[in-house]
Amino acid sequence: MSRLDELIQKLCPNGVEYKRIDEICIVQNGYTPSKKNNDFWEDGDIPWFRMEDIRQNGRELENAIQHITSLGVRGSVFPANSLIFATTATVGEHALIKVPFVCNQQLTHIHINDEYSNAIEIRYLFHYAFKIDEMCKNNTKGGSTLPAVDLNKFKSFKIAIPPLEVQREIVRILDYFTLLTAELTAELTARKKQYEFYRDELLKGDSQIPMMTLGEIATDIYRGSGIKRDEVTEDGIPCVRYGEIYTQYNTWFDKCASHTQLECISNPKYFEHGDILFAITGESVEDIAKSIAYIGHDKCLAGGDIVVMKHEQNPRYLAHVLNTSMSREQKRKGKVKSKVVHSNVSSIAQIIIPLPSLDVQKRYADVLDNFEQICNDLKIGLPAEIEARQKQYEYYRDLLLTFAETGNTILTDRQTDRQTDRQTDRQTDRQ
């Protein structure tokens, strides 16, 4: 019998209590300060968290990309060891914040209240948060391009609260897997930075390569037409919505993740093989106008807040050069930090890139595709190992965090627990 089985049989053989989030935690939404006042952002010392921080730096954070001064804080600073959840726009992600902070209005923050401070481990809630993520995904309202979680359902969501000793044993096991994943991820991050440096150097151009604007390169450039979230279907015409450019695709793609029905779209706008897609709405200046190339062969629909650029160049080359630091700096030039950041066709048309011959474009694209595959392909190398570790963590997390309501029987025949214990016992003995 595993240590966890012994604790469960000793401390909660008949099940565990479930408590509402708003019973055990303080729940507060983030907010938008006056970003027009630059004084709020100069020499800021309070971390200001956004979804971009989670995307770039993972689910356990001690620092933010941006910092704000106390003058820009419209209330109390949230305490360290709090959880934030994406409850607007990109719904269904969370992070543990280990320092005092504030966050934007797309995030909802929770921290354990005084009454339960000695009854709940914050890292137990951190691992349990995946269940809250799933609830958020299934309880949005609005149906617009910026869906929002029903906060009443968020607050009333119930969490299983076993005895502290059981919580700590679960945390010990699951932290072991997150440590393994974090070590691999750190190595992969270093490799990606190496790739980005190499890509920027390779594509920075020289006096022998002409520099041209995208307006000069494009044979046509136009905006897509809105596709609402509730108009996405399992089959039909392949389509891309602007948010998917940030979340679903890397440099280029050949198959669409979504479909819709033609009768849903009043003014359909198509893209085809070789076209470049730009997302002209985003959450941050740093990410605005992210671009991808389509190299598939279906005729697809472009959603609203997407700009489609047709051309006669190598699409994979354009996709790589438009991801360089030089291009990203041009994309965010003149953009104002606000709740939602926008770009437009005229701004995109002014972006200048080096444009060598088609033969040279292909050689550059082939080299960079190979390097990018090493960094991102889930079938090989570090990405494959990280994916395997993450699936292993998710399997044990789902198993260990499944409790019965009070009065019911908890499943204690856990062969997988015993297998995990042998690994974690060795890890603990070394510490």
C-alpha positions in Angstrom: 0.0 0.0 0.0 1.4 3.5 -0.9 1.9 6.2 1.6 -0.9 8.1 0.1 -3.3 5.1 0.4 -2.3 4.9 4.1 -3.0 8.5 4.7 -6.4 8.4 3.0 -7.4 5.3 4.9 -6.3 6.8 8.2 -7.5 10.4 7.8 -10.4 10.4 5.3 -11.7 6.9 4.6 -15.2 8.1 4.0 -14.4 10.9 1.5 -13.5 14.5 1.8 -15.4 17.8 2.0 -15.9 20.1 -1.0 -15.8 23.8 -0.5 -16.8 26.7 -2.8 -14.0 28.8 -4.1 -15.5 32.0 -2.6 -15.8 30.2 0.8 -12.1 29.4 1.0 -10.6 32.2 -1.1 -10.7 35.9 -1.7 -11.7 36.4 -5.4 -10.8 39.6 -7.2 -10.6 40.6 -10.9 -7.7 42.5 -12.3 -8.2 46.0 -13.8 -6.8 48.4 -16.4 -4.9 51.4 -15.1 -4.6 54.6 -17.1 -1.9 53.5 -19.5 -1.9 56.9 -21.1 -0.1 58.2 -18.0 3.5 57.0 -18.8 4.5 58.0 -15.2 2.7 54.9 -14.0 5.1 52.7 -16.0 8.4 54.5 -15.6 10.6 52.8 -12.9 7.7 50.6 -11.8 8.5 48.2 -9.0 5.2 46.2 -8.8 4.9 43.2 -11.2 2.0 43.7 -13.6 0.9 40.3 -15.0 -0.8 39.5 -18.2 -1.5 36.3 -20.2 1.7 37.0 -22.1 3.7 36.4 -18.9 2.1 32.9 -18.6 2.7 32.1 -22.3 6.4 33.1 -22.2 7.4 32.1 -18.7 5.2 29.2 -17.5 2.8 28.6 -14.7 5.0 29.6 -11.7 6.0 33.2 -11.8 8.1 35.5 -9.7 8.5 38.4 -12.1 6.5 40.1 -14.9 7.4 41.5 -18.3 6.0 44.9 -17.2 6.1 46.7 -13.8 3.8 49.5 -12.6 4.3 52.1 -9.8 2.1 52.4 -6.8 0.5 55.5 -8.3 -1.1 53.3 -11.0 -2.5 50.7 -8.6 -6.3 51.3 -8.2 -6.6 49.3 -5.0 -4.6 46.9 -2.9 -1.7 44.9 -4.2 -2.6 41.2 -4.4 -0.5 39.1 -2.0 2.2 36.6 -2.9 1.3 33.0 -3.3 -1.9 33.7 -5.2 -3.4 32.1 -8.3 -4.5 33.9 -11.4 -6.9 32.5 -14.0 -7.7 33.7 -17.5 -11.4 34.5 -17.4 -11.6 36.8 -20.5 -10.3 36.3 -24.1 -7.9 33.3 -23.8 -9.9 31.3 -21.2 -8.7 28.2 -19.4 -5.1 29.0 -18.2 -3.7 29.7 -14.7 -0.5 30.5 -12.9 0.9 30.6 -9.4 2.3 34.1 -8.6 4.9 34.0 -5.8 5.4 37.7 -5.2 3.0 40.6 -4.4 1.5 41.8 -7.7 -1.3 43.3 -9.7 -2.8 41.9 -12.9 -4.9 43.1 -15.9 -8.6 42.8 -16.3 -8.5 39.5 -18.3 -7.3 37.7 -15.2 -9.1 36.7 -12.0 -7.0 36.4 -8.8 -7.6 34.2 -5.8 -5.8 33.7 -2.5 -6.6 31.6 0.5 -8.5 33.6 3.1 -7.5 33.7 6.8 -10.1 31.2 7.9 -8.6 28.5 5.8 -5.0 29.6 5.8 -4.0 26.6 8.0 -6.2 24.1 6.2 -5.2 24.4 2.6 -1.8 24.3 0.9 -1.5 26.9 -2.0 0.4 24.3 -4.0 -2.4 21.9 -3.6 -4.7 24.5 -5.1 -2.1 25.1 -7.8 -2.3 21.5 -9.0 -6.1 21.4 -8.5 -6.5 24.5 -10.7 -6.7 22.4 -13.9 -10.2 21.5 -12.8 -11.0 25.2 -12.5 -9.5 25.8 -16.0 -11.9 23.1 -17.4 -14.9 24.8 -15.6 -13.9 28.1 -17.1 -13.8 26.7 -20.7 -17.2 25.3 -20.2 -18.9 28.3 -18.7 -18.2 31.3 -20.9 -20.8 33.8 -22.0 -21.1 36.5 -24.7 -20.2 34.4 -27.7 -18.1 37.2 -29.1 -14.5 37.4 -30.1 -13.7 38.0 -26.4 -15.6 35.4 -24.4 -15.9 35.8 -20.6 -16.3 33.3 -17.8 -19.5 33.4 -15.8 -17.9 34.7 -12.5 -20.9 33.5 -10.4 -20.1 29.9 -11.6 -16.4 30.5 -11.0 -17.0 31.6 -7.4 -19.4 28.7 -6.7 -17.1 26.0 -8.1 -16.4 23.4 -5.4 -12.9 22.1 -4.6 -12.1 18.9 -2.8 -10.3 19.7 0.5 -8.6 16.6 2.0 -6.6 16.8 5.3 -3.4 18.7 5.1 -1.2 15.5 5.3 -3.0 14.2 2.2 -2.6 17.5 0.4 1.1 17.5 1.1 1.6 14.0 -0.1 -0.2 14.8 -3.3 1.9 17.9 -3.8 5.1 16.0 -3.1 4.3 13.5 -5.9 3.1 16.1 -8.4 5.9 18.5 -7.8 8.3 15.8 -8.7 6.9 15.6 -12.2 6.7 19.4 -12.6 10.4 19.6 -11.6 11.4 17.2 -14.3 9.3 19.2 -16.9 10.8 22.5 -15.7 14.3 21.3 -16.1 13.7 20.1 -19.6 11.7 23.3 -20.5 14.6 25.5 -19.3 17.0 23.6 -21.6 14.5 24.0 -24.5 14.1 27.7 -23.8 17.9 28.2 -24.1 17.8 26.3 -27.4 15.0 28.5 -28.7 16.9 31.7 -27.9 19.9 30.3 -29.7 17.7 29.6 -32.7 16.2 33.1 -32.6 19.7 34.7 -32.5 20.8 32.5 -35.5 17.6 33.4 -37.4 18.0 37.1 -36.8 21.6 37.1 -37.9 20.8 35.0 -41.0 17.9 37.2 -42.1 19.2 40.7 -41.2 20.2 41.4 -44.8 23.2 43.2 -46.2 24.0 45.7 -49.0 23.7 43.0 -51.6 20.1 42.2 -50.8 17.3 44.7 -51.7 15.0 45.9 -48.9 11.4 46.1 -49.8 8.1 47.0 -48.1 5.3 44.4 -47.8 3.2 46.8 -49.8 5.7 46.5 -52.7 5.8 42.7 -52.3 2.1 42.1 -52.0 -0.1 41.4 -55.1 -3.1 41.9 -52.8 -3.7 42.7 -49.2 -7.0 42.7 -47.4 -8.9 42.1 -44.1 -10.8 38.9 -43.3 -14.5 38.7 -42.3 -15.7 38.0 -38.8 -16.3 34.4 -37.7 -17.9 34.2 -34.2 -16.9 31.6 -31.7 -20.3 29.9 -31.8 -20.0 29.7 -35.7 -17.0 27.3 -35.5 -18.1 23.7 -36.4 -16.5 20.3 -36.5 -16.7 20.2 -40.3 -17.3 22.5 -43.2 -15.0 25.1 -44.7 -11.5 25.3 -43.1 -11.1 28.7 -41.3 -8.7 30.6 -39.0 -9.9 33.1 -36.4 -7.4 35.7 -35.3 -6.9 34.3 -31.8 -5.7 31.0 -33.2 -2.8 32.7 -34.9 -1.5 33.3 -31.4 -2.4 30.0 -29.8 -2.6 27.3 -32.5 0.1 27.8 -35.1 3.9 28.4 -35.2 5.6 29.8 -38.3 3.6 28.1 -41.0 0.8 25.5 -41.2 -0.9 23.3 -43.8 -4.2 22.4 -42.0 -6.7 24.6 -40.2 -7.7 23.8 -36.7 -11.2 25.1 -37.1 -14.1 24.9 -39.6 -17.3 26.8 -40.2 -20.4 26.8 -42.5 -20.4 29.2 -45.4 -24.0 30.3 -44.7 -22.8 31.8 -41.4 -20.5 34.3 -43.1 -22.2 37.2 -44.8 -19.0 38.5 -46.6 -16.6 35.6 -46.9 -12.9 36.4 -47.3 -10.6 33.5 -48.4 -6.9 32.7 -48.2 -5.1 30.0 -50.2 -1.7 28.3 -50.6 1.2 30.6 -49.9 -0.8 33.5 -48.3 0.5 35.2 -45.2 -1.9 35.8 -42.3 -1.5 38.6 -39.7 -3.5 38.9 -36.5 -4.2 42.7 -36.2 -5.8 42.5 -32.7 -3.9 41.3 -29.7 -3.4 41.5 -26.0 0.1 43.1 -26.1 2.2 45.4 -28.2 5.0 42.8 -28.1 2.8 40.2 -29.9 0.7 42.4 -32.2 0.5 41.4 -35.9 1.9 37.9 -35.3 2.1 36.4 -38.8 2.0 32.8 -40.2 2.2 31.3 -43.7 -0.4 28.9 -45.1 1.2 26.2 -47.2 -1.8 23.8 -47.5 -4.0 23.4 -50.6 -7.5 24.0 -49.3 -9.4 27.3 -49.9 -10.0 28.6 -46.4 -11.8 31.4 -44.7 -10.0 34.2 -42.9 -11.8 35.5 -39.8 -12.2 39.1 -38.7 -9.1 41.0 -37.4 -6.9 39.0 -39.8 -5.1 40.6 -42.7 -4.3 38.3 -45.7 -1.3 39.1 -47.9 -0.9 37.5 -51.3 2.5 37.5 -53.0 4.8 35.7 -55.4 7.6 34.9 -53.0 8.6 31.9 -50.9 5.9 31.8 -48.2 8.1 29.9 -45.7 10.9 32.5 -46.1 8.4 35.4 -45.5 7.1 33.6 -42.5 10.5 33.4 -41.0 11.7 36.9 -41.8 8.4 38.4 -40.4 9.2 36.7 -37.1 12.6 38.3 -36.7 13.3 41.0 -34.1 13.7 43.5 -36.9 10.2 42.8 -38.2 8.6 42.6 -34.7 10.0 46.0 -33.9 8.3 47.4 -37.0 5.0 45.7 -36.2 4.8 47.3 -32.7 6.0 50.7 -33.8 3.6 53.5 -32.7 1.2 51.0 -31.0 -0.2 52.2 -27.6 -0.4 49.8 -24.6 -4.1 49.5 -23.8 -6.8 46.9 -23.1 -6.6 45.6 -26.7 -3.8 46.4 -29.2 -4.7 46.9 -32.8 -2.8 47.1 -36.1 -4.1 47.7 -39.7 -3.4 47.1 -43.3 -1.5 50.3 -43.9 0.9 49.6 -41.0 1.6 46.1 -42.2 2.2 47.3 -45.7 5.0 49.6 -44.5 7.0 46.8 -42.9 10.4 46.5 -44.6 12.2 43.2 -45.0 15.2 41.9 -47.0 14.1 40.1 -50.2 16.8 37.9 -51.8 16.2 35.8 -54.9 13.7 32.9 -54.7 16.5 30.4 -54.7 18.2 32.1 -51.7 14.8 32.4 -50.0 14.3 28.7 -50.3 17.7 27.9 -48.9 17.1 30.1 -45.9 13.7 28.7 -45.3 15.0 25.1 -45.4 17.7 25.8 -42.9 15.4 27.6 -40.5 12.6 25.0 -40.8 15.1 22.3 -39.7 16.3 24.3 -36.7 12.7 25.2 -35.7 11.6 21.6 -36.0 14.3 20.6 -33.4 12.8 23.3 -31.1 9.1 22.6 -31.6 8.4 19.2 -33.1 6.6 17.1 -30.5 7.7 13.9 -32.1 11.5 14.4 -31.6 14.1 15.6 -29.1 13.3 17.8 -26.1 9.8 18.7 -27.1 8.9 15.0 -27.3 10.3 14.3 -23.9 8.6 17.4 -22.4 5.3 16.3 -23.9 5.7 12.8 -22.5 6.5 14.1 -19.0 3.6 16.5 -19.2 1.2 13.7 -20.1 2.6 11.6 -17.2 2.1 14.5 -14.8 -1.5 15.0 -16.1 -2.3 11.3 -15.7 -1.2 11.2 -12.1 -2.7 14.6 -11.3 -6.1 13.5 -12.6 -5.9 10.3 -10.6 -4.6 11.8 -7.3 -7.0 14.7 -7.3 -10.1 12.6 -7.8 -12.0 12.5 -4.5 -15.4 11.3 -3.6 -18.0 13.5 -1.9 -18.2 13.1 1.9 -19.8 9.8 2.8 -18.7 8.0 -0.4 -15.7 5.7 -0.9 -12.4 7.0 -2.2 -10.7 4.8 -4.7 -7.6 3.3 -2.9 -6.4 0.6 -5.2 -3.8 2.8 -6.9 -1.2 0.7 -8.6 0.0 3.9 -10.4 0.5 5.6 -7.0 2.9 2.8 -5.9 4.8 3.2 -9.1 5.1 7.0 -8.6 6.0 6.6 -4.9 9.1 4.5 -5.8 10.3 7.3 -8.0 9.5 10.1 -5.6 10.9 8.3 -2.6 14.3 8.1 -4.3 14.0 11.8 -5.1 13.1 12.7 -1.5 16.0 10.5 -0.1 18.4 12.6 -2.2 17.1 15.9 -0.9 
